[in-house]
């Protein structure tokens, strides 16, 4: 049709794909979203536990001016809810659950001889770490990884007993595999302050890092998935079709190949098919969809890994329980209201536990005196996901309070598959999503908007 604008094909209806699709529509493009699964939202999903809406996946943002502006444009700015102050604990390698020292940065203590730090590392390790204050700034500054720096400045015990468990829980890698450049500003301030502890203080003052324990975080009233709901409403209002159950196996700048249509090379974009491959040319044509392509799904664009992150599979169990002892202990400060990070060397298969009702006031109100407990497991075993009874027992052990079976009102389990980050610099097809910027929701939103705007208006 003469003069028709070329359709933009957004592959993937996760958060990044929905954000990008909306931006492309606002630029004037006709847009179509292709999604392999039967639901939108990707790593954002909620469930109803006895009438209480609970996030099964990511549930928080790190608010900044750009995110605030993006939410305002969706009439969600007033729905942003700041987290209430909580304290995170650590389940150590010998299965003790202890409060993490405050303040820290990725587990690096500002006061290595504080009672909380010594309880985890031991007094001799605390004295060794205290030597950091006497070492010249350049010592360790040439380290390539965070682990090498911490080992040089604070010693092996502080690294392995305190910093490594926190980094493993938050970043998914050992500090020895985390580039020092990924902890922005730390090396710079080390050279200025001549102390790793003081450098940590400076980094904290200048702004939170992704994955930092005590950064200012927020969610939306009703949960993070409210953002997905609003984006879907917007796309419906703009007339953007979202096709579910459409598996894309290959992409190119001007077309996608659907399941059965060939390899990632894209097959025959003219749809004529190979006369010798035995396929009907009309059938081959149906498996190629033409249009300008933006990818918001992992695995379709290859690239070298970044930051040593890898693909990950793990279960999340969510329990709605009688508050009873849980709330009482939280109010007395004897319970880890901010959650528990678990040292992988412990006997537990849990990666982390959190109490959303301790952090989010509106969720606590909706729960009506009950508590929501989320248990995050490490690499999922093949086959059946973890059962809710095991999650109850694990929560009981980590929290140190009794949660009898009758106290569990409702429960749900979800298995998540997440993709490691890759470098797609030079790709002819724009790519957005957690495989590019990581799992932080605010970064996903900002990058998807910027990438879509870089496409520009229709020619």
Secondary structure by P-SEA (a helix, b strand, c coil): cccccbbbbbccccaaaaaaaaaaaaaccbbbbbbccccccccbbbbbcccbbbbcccccccccaaaaaaaaaacccccbbbbcbbbbbbbcccbbbbbcccccccccccccccaaaaacccaaaaaaaacccccccccccccccaaaaaaacccaaaaaacaaaaaaaaccccccccccccccaaaaaaaaaccaaaaaaaaaaaccccccccccccccccccaaaaaaaaaaaaaabbbbbcccccccccccccccccccccccccccccccccccccaaaaaaaccccbbbbccccccccccccccccccbbbbbbbcccaaaaaaaaaccccccbbbbccccccccccccccccccaaaaaaaccbbbbbbbbccccccccccaaaaaaaaaaaacccccccccccbbbbbbbbbcccccccccccccccccccccaaaaaaaaaaaaaaacccc
